[in-house]
Structure formats: C-alpha cells, structure tokens
Amino acid sequence: GDAFGNPLLWAWGIATGLVFRGPGQWLTFYTLRHVGTQAYLIALMLMPVFVIVIELGASRAGWVDPPRLSTGEWVGTALILAAALWLMWARLRTPR
C-alpha cells in the first residue's frame, strides 16, 4: 500500500519520534552544556569502539553472534580510536 497515506504509520512515526528522538535531543544539548563541545565530540568518536566492545561482551555471554568485522572495518575502528585518543591528549594536556 501507500505508506504516505497510511494514518497508522504516521501515528507510529510521530510516537516513535516523541519517545526516542525528543529525549535523545534533550540529552545531547544537556551534555553539550555540561561537558563542552570538545568532550562531547570525543565521546561521539568513541561510540563505535564502545559498540564493538559491548557486542563482544554480549557474544561471550551467548546473547548474540560474535561480530564479524572486515579488515577495513577494523582499520577504520583503529583510526577512529587513535584520533579520539589524540584529541583527548590534546584537550587534557597542560597549556604552555
């Protein structure tokens, strides 16, 4: 059928946006105000690493299949982690 003409689909879309996107947006701005933009961006850069670690832990517990990342994905993760670590070092070092 026509997804754009389905009122139930629109209702679910609006409800989902209010339940998930609204609080997520509020938390984003709250976090930015309290930790600053640089710290927030560093945390965003670390999210892929956190997801991989959580997936590995969940797979060891038997909850999900272990992640099967390609070489390119591992290289990308390593680059993101290295950049995040460099940003943390640059942000936290004492000024000269």
Buried (B, 14 or more C-beta within 10 A) or exposed (E): EEEEEEEEEEEEEEEEEEEEEEEEEEEEEEEEEEEEEEBBBBEEBBEBBEEBEEBEEBEEEEEEEEEEEEEEEEEEBEEBBEEBEEBBEEEEEEEE
